[in-house]
């Protein structure tokens, strides 16, 4: 497969940088690009993000304060009520309070926050390496080529969401475009174990539906009650399962075991 022209890689880098400036999570596309052999586009994305971020900080005259705010959760001291620790604390009787325009509960443990970020980085690395190694076999077709990087972003985004100390309901929408690309791979028959791809779509739909329904029926701060807290914990388990299924699917995104070749037609089948 011919390598895309340099202009295309630069354009990809600029688009990834634009997405990361709006919401940080599109930066995960860098690992997806590397996983599918688009190293030059990944490097262009890193360069564009670095340049754009630095230019914005200089223009705004904000120094490194915006970075500090993101890393310190703007000084919040409690877990978001809809996060895993928040739901667990609600079940054990803690009361939420409005803090920084969100209902939070208990007290943040910096060690748990750091551990969650480490888990996310580990999932991202595992998915990217799994896809990159499996691509040593021959790719099935163009559809699979789109589904493979989407698989990395889907699993990585789920890990980012489920380990975060802040889990707003709209975060679940970040999963939906990448899950939709798995539907395309299933319809084309381009991947080994299409059941895994179907499970990814089902788990994404389940997580988003439970989140929307729970917030519609109860709404903050009532999601701290036992029933909605249990529903949100079930949603979180669906996200954890999604990460596991994505990891398994990442082992063979090309539709065949590593090193396997397409079956050659027999003389009789060719004649027919």
Helices and strands as residue ranges (DSSP letters): H 6-22, G 24-28, H 29-35, H 39-60, H 65-71, G 73-75, E 79-80, H 84-91, E 97-99, E 102-105, H 110-134, H 142-162, G 169-172, H 173-188, H 194-217, G 222-224, H 226-249, G 250-252, H 267-271
